């Protein structure tokens, strides 16, 4: 029996879109859901209580509300319901199956129309691909929607981590689910990839989201990387001739 509990303070009256992402490659999934919860008119309606969760608290979504490790937000204007795991690490590795199983059952019981997940693809696998993202979908999603010109993830490439577990659960439960997977930097947070994902979200739902804060974050990271590279060059100095 799972020790993960989803405690809801108010019911989701219009369970249309369930959205989530995790702190995986490029932090894409987490960056997207955290940004959506900030940028849209969302309110916290519940908590995901996990076993042996990290002893951390912080003001993340709002300066007026203390964030807990796992939370559920509802955005009435867009009919988005968003789950966020704010902290990852050893506890999530150990309990990922229980956390994902609890989330999947909750989505199923509440009858959400479809699930939209966010993650990242290692941009070193991109090769000559000019597209900015790939997708992965459950069989039920493919039965209900035309995929258009967007490309599925390559054969024999794999989604890993909690995102993979959740897609597997949705496949078994016959829930229409799509994973949006932009190419991303593998070794650092990639806000630009998160922007690509949010722009594709608009194609799916018609919902436009202001991404200016993500652009500011991307510019700040690029600036810090350039300064770091310049600092390394200065320390190395001119090449010696022997």
GILIN-V928043 format. One record per backbone hydrogen bond with DSSP energy under -1.0 kcal/mol. CO is the residue of the C=O (numbers start at 1). NH is the residue of the N-H. E is the energy in kcal/mol with one decimal. If there is no record, write none. Layout:
# GILIN-V928043
co=(CO	CO)
nh=(NH	NH)
e=(E	E)
This chain:
# GILIN-V928043
co=(5	7	14	15	16	17	18	19	20	22	22	24	25	26	27	28	29	30	31	32	33	34	35	36	40	43	45	46	47	49	54	58	62	69	70	71	72	72	73	74	75	75	75	79	80	81	82	84	89	90	91	92	95	96	97	98	99	100	101	102	103	104	105	106	107	108	114	115	116	117	121	122	123	126	132	134	135	136	138	139	140	141	147	151	154	161	162	163	164	165	166	167	168	169	170	176	177	178	179	180	181	182	184	190	191	192	193	194	195	196	197	198	199	200	201	202	211	212	213	214	215	216	217	218	219	220	221	222	223	224	225	226	227	228	229	230	231	232	233)
nh=(49	47	16	113	114	81	116	83	118	24	30	27	28	190	31	32	33	34	35	36	37	38	39	40	42	74	9	72	7	5	56	67	65	86	48	84	45	46	82	43	78	79	80	17	75	19	73	71	93	94	95	96	99	100	101	102	103	104	105	106	107	108	109	110	112	111	18	178	20	180	184	125	126	129	183	181	153	179	142	143	144	145	150	135	157	165	166	167	168	169	170	171	172	173	175	115	138	117	136	119	134	121	123	194	195	196	197	198	199	200	201	202	203	204	205	206	215	216	217	218	219	220	221	222	223	224	225	226	227	228	229	230	231	232	233	234	235	236	237)
e=(-3.3	-2.3	-2.0	-1.3	-1.9	-2.6	-3.2	-2.2	-1.6	-2.4	-1.2	-2.4	-1.4	-2.6	-2.9	-2.5	-2.1	-2.6	-2.0	-2.8	-2.0	-1.3	-3.3	-2.2	-2.2	-2.7	-3.8	-2.4	-2.4	-2.3	-2.2	-2.8	-1.1	-2.9	-2.1	-2.5	-2.5	-1.4	-2.8	-2.5	-1.1	-1.7	-1.2	-2.0	-2.9	-3.1	-3.2	-2.5	-2.1	-2.4	-2.4	-1.0	-2.6	-2.9	-2.3	-2.2	-2.1	-2.8	-2.2	-2.0	-2.4	-2.4	-2.9	-1.9	-1.6	-1.2	-2.2	-2.1	-1.5	-3.1	-3.2	-2.1	-1.1	-2.2	-2.3	-2.6	-2.4	-3.3	-2.1	-1.9	-1.0	-2.0	-1.1	-1.8	-1.7	-1.8	-2.5	-2.3	-2.4	-2.1	-2.5	-2.3	-2.2	-2.1	-2.7	-2.7	-2.3	-3.2	-1.6	-2.2	-2.1	-2.6	-2.3	-1.5	-2.1	-1.9	-2.0	-2.1	-2.4	-1.9	-1.9	-1.4	-1.0	-1.5	-2.5	-2.8	-2.0	-2.2	-2.1	-2.4	-2.4	-2.2	-2.4	-2.5	-2.3	-2.3	-2.3	-2.2	-2.4	-2.2	-2.5	-2.4	-2.1	-2.2	-2.1	-2.3	-2.1	-2.0	-1.8)
